[in-house]
Amino acid sequence: MLIAQEILETCRTVDAAVELITAFPQRSNAGFFGLMDAAGDCRLVEFTASRAEVRRPDEHGVLAQSNHYHALE
């Protein structure tokens, strides 16, 4: 919730929110944020305590999220 509050208070774009999430030093568990800004930029950030992956919509505009971390690497 601390990350979500900080995003809402300080970020105006998806780029800014992605930067904040991926650089945030105190992620202690896994989760995700679905993000969209006023310009229509859309991304999904999945994270664990030690890493984060950012996804964009596919060529059809679809961006799906499951309940499990799915980094394709």
Wavefront OBJ file of the C-alpha trace (Angstrom):
o trace
v 0.000 0.000 0.000
v 2.918 2.348 0.619
v 4.014 2.044 -3.012
v 0.453 2.619 -4.280
v 0.066 5.722 -2.117
v 3.400 7.111 -3.309
v 2.441 6.495 -6.961
v -0.864 8.318 -6.543
v 0.749 11.267 -4.776
v 3.805 11.764 -6.986
v 3.498 10.118 -10.425
v 1.705 11.656 -13.386
v 2.779 9.116 -16.023
v 3.173 5.364 -16.321
v 6.905 5.888 -16.943
v 7.243 7.659 -13.585
v 5.245 4.961 -11.781
v 7.303 2.142 -13.327
v 10.510 3.887 -12.266
v 9.228 4.288 -8.701
v 8.078 0.650 -8.404
v 11.224 -0.900 -9.833
v 13.536 1.327 -7.780
v 11.573 1.060 -4.511
v 14.012 -0.441 -1.983
v 11.554 -2.080 0.420
v 9.484 -4.551 -1.573
v 9.088 -7.478 0.823
v 6.690 -9.701 -1.069
v 5.300 -10.402 -4.538
v 2.557 -8.530 -6.300
v 1.660 -6.513 -9.344
v 0.421 -3.113 -10.398
v -1.698 -2.508 -13.484
v -1.003 1.035 -14.647
v -2.598 3.429 -17.142
v -2.152 7.178 -17.449
v -4.157 10.004 -19.006
v -2.256 9.648 -22.303
v -3.347 5.996 -22.576
v 0.052 4.449 -21.818
v -0.563 1.071 -20.200
v 1.783 -1.376 -18.460
v 1.817 -4.134 -15.916
v 4.595 -4.400 -13.337
v 5.021 -7.779 -11.630
v 7.439 -7.832 -8.718
v 9.012 -9.931 -6.011
v 11.222 -8.758 -3.165
v 14.283 -8.959 -5.421
v 13.181 -8.252 -9.000
v 10.533 -6.737 -11.214
v 9.319 -7.288 -14.777
v 7.409 -4.766 -16.872
v 4.968 -5.879 -19.573
v 3.134 -3.922 -22.254
v -0.007 -4.841 -24.189
v 0.557 -7.276 -27.068
v -0.024 -6.446 -30.740
v -3.802 -6.807 -30.175
v -3.836 -4.438 -27.199
v -4.286 -7.255 -24.658
v -2.539 -7.109 -21.292
v -3.517 -9.989 -18.988
v -2.496 -10.786 -15.419
v -2.729 -14.061 -13.500
v -2.217 -14.785 -9.813
v 1.310 -16.114 -10.440
v 4.556 -14.375 -11.393
v 5.226 -14.946 -15.126
v 8.573 -13.599 -16.283
v 9.194 -15.217 -19.670
v 12.947 -15.378 -19.111
l 1 2 3 4 5 6 7 8 9 10 11 12 13 14 15 16 17 18 19 20 21 22 23 24 25 26 27 28 29 30 31 32 33 34 35 36 37 38 39 40 41 42 43 44 45 46 47 48 49 50 51 52 53 54 55 56 57 58 59 60 61 62 63 64 65 66 67 68 69 70 71 72 73
